Amino acid sequence: MPFPADLRPLLHEEVDRMPPDDLEVLHRVALQLELDRVTATLDSAFDEDRRRGRLETLPADSPAGS
């Protein structure tokens, strides 16, 4: 598998050749990849907070988002 630095120019060339409809799909794929990374990071952080007992100290009657 090529190194990321080697892939970047290749991907730019491929994107430049893509028809507009494919660019929309590629954009959705990129957004999904970012969402997956953020979700994994948050999930890991919540697991760590849960392990340390931090979530148990939240007031039960606190409204969400306050």
URKATA-V416569 format. One record per pair of residues at least 6 apart in sequence whose ideal C-beta (glycine too) atoms are under 6 Angstrom apart, sorted by sequence separation. I is the first residue (numbers start at 1). J is the second residue. D is the distance in Angstrom with one decimal. If there is no record, write none. Layout:
i = (I:I)
j = (J:J)
d = (D:D)
This chain:
i = (49)
j = (55)
d = (5.5)
